Amino acid sequence: MVFDYIDRPEKLTDEQRRVFETVAGRVATIGEPWRSFFDPEAIATAVRNFGFNEIENLGTDEINNRYFADRRDGLMTAGLVRLMRARI
C-alpha cells in the first residue's frame, strides 16, 4: 500500500503553515478540501496494527532525495506531504 498524507498542521513550521494555508485554499476551491491529518508515528503504529510489517514513512528530505534529486528544473516537494509505503 502506498499513500501520501499531511502531517498535523500544528507540527508545521511557520513557513510550512503559510504554504499549507495557500495550497489548502486552492484545493478546497476545486472541491478537494483537506480534512485529514496524521501524526507520522501514530499512523505508522496504526498501519502496523492492521498487519503491515514493512513500513517506510518518508518525510520531505527523503522524498526530495529519492524522487527529485536529479531533476534539472529544480522541482521538489514543498515540505507538507509525507509518503508511506507499507507491505505485508
C-alpha positions in Angstrom: 0.0 0.0 0.0 1.3 3.5 -0.8 -0.3 6.7 0.1 0.6 10.3 0.8 -0.6 12.3 3.8 -0.1 15.6 5.5 1.4 16.0 9.0 -0.8 17.6 11.6 -0.8 21.4 10.9 0.2 22.3 14.5 3.5 20.5 13.8 4.4 22.6 10.7 6.9 25.4 10.8 5.7 28.9 10.1 6.9 28.7 6.5 5.2 25.3 6.0 2.0 26.7 7.6 1.9 29.6 5.1 2.3 27.1 2.2 -0.3 24.8 3.8 -2.9 27.6 4.0 -2.3 28.7 0.4 -2.5 25.2 -1.0 -5.4 24.2 1.2 -7.4 27.2 0.0 -6.7 26.3 -3.6 -7.6 22.6 -3.4 -10.8 23.5 -1.4 -12.0 25.7 -4.3 -11.8 22.8 -6.7 -13.8 20.6 -4.4 -11.0 18.7 -2.6 -10.7 20.1 0.9 -8.0 18.7 3.2 -9.9 17.1 6.0 -7.5 14.5 7.5 -4.1 15.0 9.0 -1.9 12.4 10.7 1.0 12.2 13.1 3.7 10.1 11.4 4.4 7.9 14.4 0.7 7.3 15.1 -0.2 6.4 11.5 2.8 4.0 11.3 1.6 2.3 14.5 -2.0 2.1 13.1 -0.7 0.6 9.8 1.4 -2.0 11.8 -1.8 -2.8 13.8 -3.5 -3.6 10.5 -0.9 -6.3 9.9 1.6 -4.4 7.7 5.2 -5.0 8.8 7.4 -3.5 6.2 6.8 0.2 6.6 8.6 3.2 5.0 7.5 6.6 6.2 9.2 9.3 4.2 9.5 13.0 5.1 10.3 15.9 2.9 14.1 15.4 2.7 13.8 11.7 1.9 11.2 12.3 -0.8 13.3 15.0 -2.4 16.5 13.0 -2.3 14.8 9.9 -3.7 12.5 11.3 -6.3 13.6 14.8 -7.2 17.4 14.9 -6.7 18.3 14.6 -10.4 15.7 17.0 -11.9 17.1 19.7 -14.0 14.1 22.0 -13.4 14.5 22.2 -9.6 11.1 20.7 -8.9 10.7 19.3 -5.3 8.1 18.8 -2.7 7.2 21.8 -0.6 7.5 20.0 2.7 3.9 19.3 3.5 3.4 15.9 2.1 4.7 12.7 3.6 4.8 9.4 1.8 4.1 6.0 3.4 4.7 2.6 1.8 3.6 -0.5 3.7 3.8 -4.1 2.8 2.5 -7.3 4.4 
